[in-house]
Amino acid sequence: MSEKDQNKNADEVVPNEEFENLSPLQATGRPVNDSATEYAETALVSRGEAPEEKLEDRIKTLSPGAMVAKRFFRSKLSVVGLVTLILLFAFSFFGPLLQLVCPAIWQQDEVDRSQGKIIEINRPYEYQDADGETQVAYEYSATPNSFNFDAPVSPTHLLGTDRNGYDIFSRLMYGGRISLTLGFVVVILETLLGVFLGGLAGYFGKWVDMLIMRIVDIFNCIPTLPIMLIISYMLDANGVADMPKLYIMMAMLTLIGWAGVARMVRGQILYLREQEYMMAAECTGISVWRKLFKHLLPNVLPQLIVSMTLGLGGIILTEATLGFLGLGVPADFATWGNMINVLTSEVSYWGAYPNQWVPVGICIVLAVLAFNFVGDGLRDAFDPKMKR
């Protein structure tokens, strides 16, 4: 026999007549009437193993919000940013409740303990005012360095004091409260204005769209920093009080920032109004405002949340820039912006008193980075395709 025939016979399988007479189901060794799942469970029990959980019991249905949260917390940078924001908010809003030194005034008791008498009373005397009432006046002289100007770090002042004698650690907490609140107020106001006008432009189109978009183009051409400098200088020149000045600055930041939100909302509305579900909604005869606020704007909400989060960092930087130039929030209100105004002094002051500007600079950087990290994480969570 040749080598070729031997290989051929070795590869041949001799058929078994009993095996050929079995059905495919019987050939597996499983009873014909048992389902695959029941057979598998029976086999596991026979081997002393517990049957696995059924597939439908292992499937978990996640809501859209849960899916967004799951994607968000997968990003380490997003989690770091969120934790940083929580710590900054806790430091700014709850820290002052535990701080005993007021950031805006000198505490007589506190200074007495550390530096002795604040003033030295020389001679009280009485006099009659124009209304005929008796008044008491004092002549006094301040004790040298009693107000602790430019004091170094100490147990009494954890970060020292500034050139005016204010406790830096206290002002850092109160400054964060005002800076973060200002950022949130401005971003909410500009979002509301941008959503309203952008929604009208995108839905009605035609001359409404053209008119609103031309207004948006005008506001986009306004340089933010120069116009804010001009307005701040005019307010100071006219002697506007501190609180009205703060409100005017919020209004101006809102008017400058709403245009970008309106353009984004308008583009989203133009896309969504051509979708099939909107055509079906129009066939039902619902009102325009119901279509706009119930069916269109809720679908723009993810983009708005991302835009607001990323915009907060820009607003904090704008306030810090104005405060650095001495044209931001009045100095009577402690903010992170006007606290770094110390850097406008002579260069030697920077190295001599780093405790007056390094901590607030770190807070500004951490806040801006944290908002950007959270905004990027939300954008990827709402639209995973953007990450690719």
Phi, psi and omega in degrees: 000137183284164180295327180295318180292326179294319178294323180295318179291328180291329181277344182285140177253126181282120183292146176256120185295323180292322180292323180294332182280350179278149175284162180302323181291323179287335182291337178281350182086010182255139176304145186294324187276355182271141175283167182297318181295316180295322179294318180295318179294321178297320180294321180293319180295321180295333179266006178083016180252148179280138178296144178291160178293143181297152185298317182293336177282337181274347181279126179248131179266123181256139175286162178303321179295321179293324178294319178297315179297321180295316178294322182296314185282356172286334181276120181292321180296323179295319179294319178299316178297319180295316179296320179298318178296320179298317180294319179295318179294319178296320179296320185279321188263332180254339179298315180301337178292336181258353183268132184266344183265120179288135185282342189255346182226162176276134178269116184297315181298316182296318180289325178301320182291327188261328188232004182090204184293144175284311182229161177244111183282127182266304188202116173278148175210158182249150177209163179261129177275185184294335180271003180084009180269147180277129179239151179247129180235159181227146167259132183214161175227139183285139175291134182306131177059023181290336181270003171063047179292137177051042181287147178283178178295135182206168176300329179285318179241102188297329177241017181080193177234161181268191184294340179264001180088009181277145179289121186289321182297319179292316180294330178295321178289312179294325178295321176296324179298314182286318182296315180292320178295317177300317179298316181292319180297314182295315183291328177290316181295316181291330176291316179299314180294317180293322179294318182295307183287321178294323177295319178296317181295318182288326184278312185278328179063204177052226186291332177295315178297315182296317181295312183293321180292328176292324176294320177299318179298322179296314181291330177290337180277350181280121176288125188296306186296310180300318182293324178291325177295318179296315181295318180297319179295319179295321179295318178294321181294328181268004175067037179292138181296167187294309183296312175301325179296321178296317179293321179295321178295320176299317181295319181292319177297325177293315182294329180281330188265347187288337187298318180295322178294318180298319180295320179295314181295319179300317178296320179293320180294321178300324179285317186287329184290346177266001180284159185296323183293332177286324176295322177293323179294324178293328179291337179282347177081022179287161184289163181297315183293328177291320177295321185288313187269344181255327186249333184261303185297323176302332179280350176264352185303317179303316179296325179292319180298316179296316180297318179295318182295316179290329181288335180298320179297320179294322179293319178297320178294321178297315178296322179293322179295315178296320178295323177299322179277359179079016183239017182266222179297139181307149184295338178296335176260119179288120173227161178297331181291308183284349176286332178272006175296344178299336181289348176280356177284185179298154185300326181297335180291331181297312182282333182285328184228066178294338180293346182270343182228337180294313181299317180290326176297320177296319179297318180295314180297316180296319181295314181295314179297320181296316178297321179293319178298315180294319179297317177297320179295319177294321179297315178292328181287319180287325182225089183300336180294333180296329182291331181284000000 
